[in-house]
Amino acid sequence: MLTRLVDFAGAYGVTTEMLMLFGIGLGVLVMVFGLAGAFSGPRAEVRRMRPATASYAGTSQGADLIRSYERRPTGFLKAFVPSSDSERTKIAKALRRAGFHSKHAVRDYYLLRTFLAAILPLAFLALMMIPERFNVPIDLGRLSGVAMFQIVAALVFAGFYLPSAWLRHRIAKRRQQIEYGMPNALDLLQVAIEAGLGFDAAMTRVANELARATPAISEEFLMLQLEIQAGKDRDRAFIDMAERTGVDEVAAFSNVILQATQFGTSVSDALATYAGEMRINRELRAQEKANKLPVQMSGVMAALMMPTLLMLCLTPVLIRWIRVMNVDG
């Protein structure tokens, strides 16, 4: 296989020395960035946050909750990560809504897209060089140059845009998980407050209880408490949680808590009322989807039933017409 790779590269004017230099350079590049990432220390604000959040940072859901914001790309990363602050902010917001809170999430996301866009065509080209003794069902060696170019272009496109599609799917799935779990979380929060816990302690207790059942809500509640303990303003922390999730129920929950705190009303009563409203709204949405089903199914049923009805009605007529034509003939 190595011989075929060398022959294939030689056909395009690439010598063996060039391939060796490319491999050595790639290995050195990976080693340098790996060592830089392994020995780089945390930023100053992260070091200040850790003493106040030591009790939460060791939990299974809190490994990436302490984070710093994404920096501008420097050096080699400028070739992969966009230098536009608005573009990086947009991707960082999408990654946070998907549950990725690592400080290098944006960098890793773009590196993954670039890696897949490069590795899929290379895997296809390597598959073309597999010897015949492996019994490959498709003889890729007989493909024309245009077909090979089309396949390679399609693989590059798929490798670059599949992570984006997967990210949108994960965001939708996480939002659905939060929407379905918020009423139960509010009920637990109400019970914890009525049992005598403070609001912050109640949120921490509920987050720990929901770590397995609804990890997305547990993560958001823990992150909210971490930010408050790190010195962020409570109002700002709740607003950031609503923006981070992108879920209307969480935004309404933040407004309920902030209004109850501002006007001095009972947080427990406000949570009970809002939890009941959330269940009613979810039931109304389910009824709305159920009422839309007959209209949506009518087109499918018509498309499937009309050809069958036409065949049942017209087939006897067609048979009789054929018989009459044969008799006249």
C-alpha positions as CSV (number, residue, x, y, z in Angstrom):
1,M,0.0,0.0,0.0
2,L,2.9,2.3,0.8
3,T,4.4,1.6,-2.6
4,R,1.1,2.5,-4.3
5,L,0.9,5.7,-2.3
6,V,4.4,6.7,-3.4
7,D,3.6,5.8,-7.0
8,F,0.3,7.8,-6.8
9,A,2.1,10.8,-5.4
10,G,4.9,10.5,-8.0
11,A,2.4,10.7,-10.8
12,Y,1.6,14.2,-9.6
13,G,5.2,15.2,-9.3
14,V,5.5,14.6,-5.5
15,T,8.7,13.0,-4.6
16,T,9.4,10.6,-1.7
17,E,11.5,13.2,0.1
18,M,8.6,15.7,-0.1
19,L,6.3,13.1,1.5
20,M,8.7,12.4,4.3
21,L,9.2,16.1,5.0
22,F,5.5,16.6,5.0
23,G,5.0,13.8,7.5
24,I,7.8,15.0,9.7
25,G,6.5,18.6,9.7
26,L,3.0,17.5,10.5
27,G,4.3,15.4,13.4
28,V,6.3,18.3,14.8
29,L,3.3,20.6,14.4
30,V,1.0,18.3,16.3
31,M,3.7,17.7,19.0
32,V,4.3,21.5,19.5
33,F,0.6,22.3,19.8
34,G,0.0,19.3,22.1
35,L,2.8,20.3,24.4
36,A,1.6,24.0,24.4
37,G,-1.9,22.9,25.4
38,A,-0.6,20.5,28.1
39,F,1.7,22.9,29.8
40,S,-0.3,26.1,29.5
41,G,-1.6,27.2,32.8
42,P,-5.1,28.6,33.6
43,R,-5.9,32.3,33.3
44,A,-5.9,34.6,36.3
45,E,-9.7,34.9,36.5
46,V,-10.1,31.1,36.4
47,R,-7.6,30.7,39.3
48,R,-9.6,33.2,41.3
49,M,-12.8,31.4,40.7
50,R,-11.5,27.9,41.7
51,P,-11.2,28.5,45.5
52,A,-14.9,29.6,45.7
53,T,-16.1,26.7,43.6
54,A,-14.0,23.9,44.8
55,S,-17.0,22.0,46.2
56,Y,-18.6,21.9,42.7
57,A,-15.7,21.7,40.3
58,G,-15.0,18.0,41.3
59,T,-18.5,16.8,40.4
60,S,-19.2,14.9,37.1
61,Q,-21.3,17.7,35.8
62,G,-19.0,20.6,36.8
63,A,-15.8,19.7,35.0
64,D,-16.2,22.4,32.4
65,L,-18.4,24.9,34.2
66,I,-15.4,27.0,35.2
67,R,-14.3,28.5,32.0
68,S,-12.9,31.7,30.5
69,Y,-14.0,33.3,27.3
70,E,-12.6,32.5,23.9
71,R,-9.6,34.5,22.9
72,R,-8.7,35.8,19.4
73,P,-6.9,33.2,17.3
74,T,-3.1,33.6,17.1
75,G,-0.4,32.1,15.0
76,F,-1.3,28.9,13.2
77,L,-5.0,29.0,14.4
78,K,-5.7,32.1,12.3
79,A,-5.9,29.7,9.3
80,F,-8.8,27.8,10.9
81,V,-10.6,30.0,13.4
82,P,-12.3,33.2,12.1
83,S,-10.8,36.4,13.3
84,S,-14.2,38.1,13.3
85,D,-15.4,38.7,16.9
86,S,-19.0,38.5,15.8
87,E,-18.6,35.2,14.1
88,R,-16.7,33.6,17.0
89,T,-19.4,35.0,19.4
90,K,-22.1,33.4,17.3
91,I,-20.5,30.0,17.3
92,A,-19.6,30.3,21.0
93,K,-23.2,31.0,21.8
94,A,-24.4,28.0,19.8
95,L,-21.8,25.8,21.5
96,R,-22.9,26.9,24.9
97,R,-26.5,26.2,24.0
98,A,-25.4,22.7,23.0
99,G,-23.7,22.2,26.3
100,F,-20.1,22.8,25.4
101,H,-18.6,25.3,27.9
102,S,-14.9,24.7,27.6
103,K,-12.8,27.8,27.0
104,H,-11.4,26.2,23.8
105,A,-14.8,25.1,22.5
106,V,-14.7,27.4,19.5
107,R,-11.2,26.4,18.5
108,D,-11.9,22.7,18.9
109,Y,-15.1,23.1,16.8
110,Y,-13.3,24.7,13.8
111,L,-10.4,22.3,14.1
112,L,-12.8,19.4,14.0
113,R,-14.5,20.7,10.9
114,T,-11.1,21.2,9.2
115,F,-9.9,17.7,10.3
116,L,-13.1,16.0,8.9
117,A,-12.9,18.0,5.7
118,A,-9.4,16.7,5.2
119,I,-9.6,13.2,6.5
120,L,-12.6,12.0,4.6
121,P,-11.1,12.7,1.1
122,L,-7.8,11.2,2.3
123,A,-9.6,8.1,3.5
124,F,-11.3,7.8,0.1
125,L,-8.1,8.2,-1.8
126,A,-6.5,5.6,0.5
127,L,-9.4,3.2,-0.2
128,M,-8.7,3.5,-3.9
129,M,-5.2,2.1,-3.2
130,I,-6.3,-1.0,-1.3
131,P,-5.0,-4.1,-3.0
132,E,-7.5,-6.4,-4.7
133,R,-6.9,-9.2,-2.2
134,F,-9.1,-7.3,0.3
135,N,-12.1,-7.9,-2.0
136,V,-13.4,-4.4,-2.1
137,P,-17.0,-4.6,-3.5
138,I,-16.6,-1.4,-5.5
139,D,-13.7,-1.1,-8.0
140,L,-12.8,2.5,-7.3
141,G,-9.8,2.3,-9.6
142,R,-12.0,2.5,-12.7
143,L,-13.6,5.8,-11.8
144,S,-12.9,8.7,-14.1
145,G,-11.2,11.8,-13.1
146,V,-14.4,13.8,-13.1
147,A,-16.1,11.3,-10.9
148,M,-13.2,11.2,-8.5
149,F,-13.2,15.0,-8.3
150,Q,-17.0,15.0,-7.6
151,I,-16.6,12.4,-4.8
152,V,-13.7,14.2,-3.2
153,A,-15.6,17.6,-3.4
154,A,-18.7,15.9,-1.8
155,L,-16.6,14.4,1.0
156,V,-14.9,17.8,1.7
157,F,-18.3,19.5,1.8
158,A,-19.8,16.7,4.1
159,G,-16.8,16.8,6.4
160,F,-17.0,20.5,6.8
161,Y,-20.7,20.9,7.3
162,L,-21.7,17.7,9.1
163,P,-20.5,19.1,12.5
164,S,-22.6,22.2,11.9
165,A,-25.7,20.0,11.3
166,W,-24.9,17.8,14.3
167,L,-24.5,21.0,16.5
168,R,-28.0,22.2,15.4
169,H,-29.4,18.8,16.3
170,R,-27.8,18.8,19.7
171,I,-29.0,22.3,20.4
172,A,-32.6,21.2,19.6
173,K,-32.3,18.1,21.7
174,R,-30.9,19.9,24.7
175,R,-33.6,22.6,24.4
176,Q,-36.3,19.9,24.4
177,Q,-34.7,18.3,27.4
178,I,-34.8,21.6,29.3
179,E,-38.4,22.3,28.3
180,Y,-39.6,18.9,29.4
181,G,-37.6,19.0,32.7
182,M,-38.3,22.5,33.9
183,P,-41.7,21.8,35.6
184,N,-40.2,19.0,37.6
185,A,-37.2,21.1,38.5
186,L,-39.4,23.9,39.7
187,D,-41.5,21.5,41.8
188,L,-38.3,20.2,43.5
189,L,-37.1,23.8,43.9
190,Q,-40.4,24.7,45.6
191,V,-40.2,21.7,47.9
192,A,-36.6,22.5,48.9
193,I,-37.5,26.1,49.7
194,E,-40.5,25.1,51.7
195,A,-38.3,22.7,53.6
196,G,-36.2,25.6,54.9
197,L,-33.3,25.9,52.5
198,G,-32.3,29.2,51.1
199,F,-32.8,29.9,47.4
200,D,-29.1,29.3,46.4
201,A,-28.8,26.2,48.5
202,A,-32.1,24.9,47.1
203,M,-30.9,25.4,43.5
204,T,-27.7,23.6,44.3
205,R,-29.6,20.7,45.9
206,V,-32.0,20.5,42.9
207,A,-29.1,20.6,40.5
208,N,-27.4,17.7,42.3
209,E,-30.6,15.7,42.3
210,L,-31.2,16.2,38.6
211,A,-27.7,15.3,37.5
212,R,-28.8,12.0,36.1
213,A,-32.5,12.7,35.2
214,T,-32.0,16.1,33.5
215,P,-28.3,16.9,33.2
216,A,-28.9,20.0,31.1
217,I,-30.9,21.7,33.8
218,S,-28.4,20.5,36.5
219,E,-25.5,22.0,34.5
220,E,-27.3,25.3,34.0
221,F,-28.3,25.6,37.7
222,L,-24.7,24.8,38.8
223,M,-23.2,27.3,36.4
224,L,-25.6,29.9,37.7
225,Q,-24.5,29.3,41.3
226,L,-20.8,29.3,40.3
227,E,-21.1,32.6,38.6
228,I,-22.9,34.1,41.6
229,Q,-20.3,32.8,44.0
230,A,-17.5,34.1,41.7
231,G,-19.0,37.7,42.2
232,K,-21.3,38.2,39.2
233,D,-24.4,40.2,39.9
234,R,-27.5,37.9,40.5
235,D,-29.7,39.7,38.0
236,R,-26.9,39.5,35.3
237,A,-26.4,35.8,36.1
238,F,-30.0,34.9,35.6
239,I,-30.2,36.9,32.4
240,D,-27.0,35.2,31.1
241,M,-28.5,31.8,31.9
242,A,-31.6,32.6,29.9
243,E,-29.5,33.8,26.9
244,R,-27.2,30.8,27.3
245,T,-30.0,28.2,27.0
246,G,-32.1,30.0,24.5
247,V,-35.3,28.4,26.0
248,D,-38.3,30.6,26.6
249,E,-39.2,28.7,29.8
250,V,-35.8,29.4,31.4
251,A,-36.1,33.1,30.4
252,A,-39.6,33.3,32.0
253,F,-38.2,31.5,35.1
254,S,-35.5,34.0,35.4
255,N,-38.0,36.9,35.2
256,V,-40.2,35.2,37.8
257,I,-37.3,34.9,40.3
258,L,-36.0,38.4,39.6
259,Q,-39.5,40.0,40.0
260,A,-40.2,37.9,43.2
261,T,-36.9,39.1,44.7
262,Q,-37.4,42.7,43.6
263,F,-40.9,43.0,45.0
264,G,-40.5,40.8,48.0
265,T,-43.1,38.3,47.2
266,S,-43.0,34.6,48.0
267,V,-40.6,32.7,45.7
268,S,-42.3,29.4,46.6
269,D,-45.7,30.6,45.5
270,A,-44.3,32.1,42.3
271,L,-42.6,28.8,41.4
272,A,-45.7,26.8,42.1
273,T,-47.8,29.1,39.9
274,Y,-45.3,29.2,37.1
275,A,-44.8,25.4,37.2
276,G,-48.6,24.9,36.7
277,E,-48.6,27.4,33.8
278,M,-45.7,25.6,32.2
279,R,-47.6,22.3,32.3
280,I,-50.7,23.9,30.9
281,N,-48.7,25.4,28.1
282,R,-47.1,22.1,27.3
283,E,-50.5,20.4,27.2
284,L,-51.8,23.1,24.9
285,R,-48.8,22.6,22.5
286,A,-49.5,18.9,22.5
287,Q,-53.1,19.5,21.6
288,E,-52.1,21.9,18.9
289,K,-49.8,19.3,17.4
290,A,-52.6,16.7,17.6
291,N,-55.1,19.0,15.9
292,K,-52.6,19.5,13.0
293,L,-52.2,15.8,12.4
294,P,-55.4,15.3,10.3
295,V,-54.4,18.2,8.0
296,Q,-50.9,16.9,7.6
297,M,-52.0,13.3,7.1
298,S,-54.6,14.2,4.5
299,G,-51.9,15.0,1.8
300,V,-50.0,11.8,2.5
301,M,-53.2,9.7,2.5
302,A,-54.3,11.3,-0.8
303,A,-51.0,10.6,-2.4
304,L,-51.0,7.0,-1.3
305,M,-54.7,6.2,-1.8
306,M,-55.4,8.0,-5.1
307,P,-53.2,5.8,-7.3
308,T,-54.8,2.7,-5.7
309,L,-58.3,4.0,-6.3
310,L,-57.6,4.9,-9.9
311,M,-56.2,1.5,-10.5
312,L,-59.2,-0.2,-9.0
313,C,-61.6,1.9,-11.0
314,L,-59.8,2.0,-14.3
315,T,-58.3,-1.5,-14.5
316,P,-61.7,-3.2,-15.3
317,V,-62.4,-0.6,-18.0
318,L,-59.0,-1.0,-19.4
319,I,-59.3,-4.8,-19.5
320,R,-62.7,-4.7,-21.2
321,W,-61.4,-2.2,-23.7
322,I,-58.4,-4.4,-24.6
323,R,-60.8,-7.4,-25.0
324,V,-63.1,-5.4,-27.3
325,M,-60.2,-4.2,-29.4
326,N,-58.9,-7.8,-29.8
327,V,-62.3,-9.1,-30.8
328,D,-62.6,-6.3,-33.4
329,G,-59.2,-7.0,-34.7
